[in-house]
């Protein structure tokens, strides 16, 4: 299992949603917990990183709660998120 830093996890999520916005994603309906690069990552770590992206206004989304379970969701990148991906030119990595 490959280990990813929080920064790398955020980058994976941002790149996928950028690709979706450009209709270039190979997995446009896949939930982030099932992204191939993140499939082995603890869901709590993914949740923490999604919360960061939402709080920093890089993505539009939210977190649904059902009992003790939390389900993060993202609908799209914000203009700020798009600008970050394009500025950092991380979309092709």
C-alpha positions in Angstrom: 0.0 0.0 0.0 1.3 3.4 -1.0 1.4 6.1 1.6 0.2 9.6 0.7 0.6 12.9 2.6 -2.4 15.1 3.2 -1.1 17.4 0.5 -1.0 14.5 -2.0 -4.5 13.4 -1.1 -5.8 16.9 -1.6 -4.0 17.1 -5.0 -5.5 13.7 -6.1 -9.0 15.0 -5.3 -8.5 18.4 -6.9 -7.1 16.9 -10.1 -10.0 14.4 -10.4 -12.6 17.1 -10.0 -10.7 19.3 -12.4 -10.8 16.5 -15.0 -14.5 16.0 -14.4 -15.1 19.7 -15.1 -13.3 19.3 -18.4 -15.1 16.0 -19.2 -11.7 14.2 -19.2 -12.3 11.9 -16.2 -12.1 8.2 -16.7 -14.2 7.7 -13.6 -16.8 10.6 -13.6 -19.3 8.9 -11.2 -16.8 7.3 -8.8 -16.9 8.4 -5.2 -13.6 9.7 -3.8 -13.3 6.8 -1.4 -13.0 4.6 -4.4 -10.5 6.6 -6.4 -7.8 4.1 -7.4 -5.1 6.1 -5.6 -7.1 6.5 -2.5 -8.8 3.1 -2.2 -6.4 1.9 0.5 -6.4 5.2 2.5 -8.4 5.3 5.7 -11.7 7.1 5.1 -11.1 9.3 8.2 -8.0 10.7 6.5 -9.9 11.3 3.2 -12.7 13.0 5.2 -10.2 15.3 6.9 -8.8 16.4 3.6 -12.2 16.9 2.0 -13.2 19.1 5.0 -10.1 21.2 4.4 -10.9 21.6 0.7 -14.5 22.7 1.5 -13.4 25.1 4.3 -10.8 26.7 2.1 -13.5 27.2 -0.6 -11.6 25.1 -3.1 -14.6 22.8 -3.8 -18.3 23.0 -3.4 -19.6 20.2 -1.3 -20.6 19.1 2.1 -20.7 16.3 4.6 -23.8 14.2 5.3 -24.1 12.6 8.7 -25.9 9.4 9.4 -25.5 8.3 13.0 -21.8 8.0 13.6 -21.0 7.8 9.9 -20.0 10.9 7.8 -20.2 10.9 4.0 -18.3 13.8 2.3 -19.4 14.8 -1.2 -18.1 17.3 -3.7 -20.1 18.7 -6.6 -17.4 20.7 -8.3 -14.3 22.9 -8.0 -14.8 26.5 -7.2 -13.2 29.2 -9.3 -10.5 29.4 -6.6 -9.9 25.6 -6.9 -9.7 25.8 -10.7 -7.2 28.6 -10.4 -5.1 26.7 -8.0 -5.0 23.6 -10.2 -4.1 25.6 -13.3 -1.6 27.9 -11.5 0.2 25.0 -10.0 -0.1 23.1 -13.2 -0.9 20.0 -11.2 -3.6 18.6 -13.5 -1.2 16.6 -15.7 0.8 14.9 -12.8 
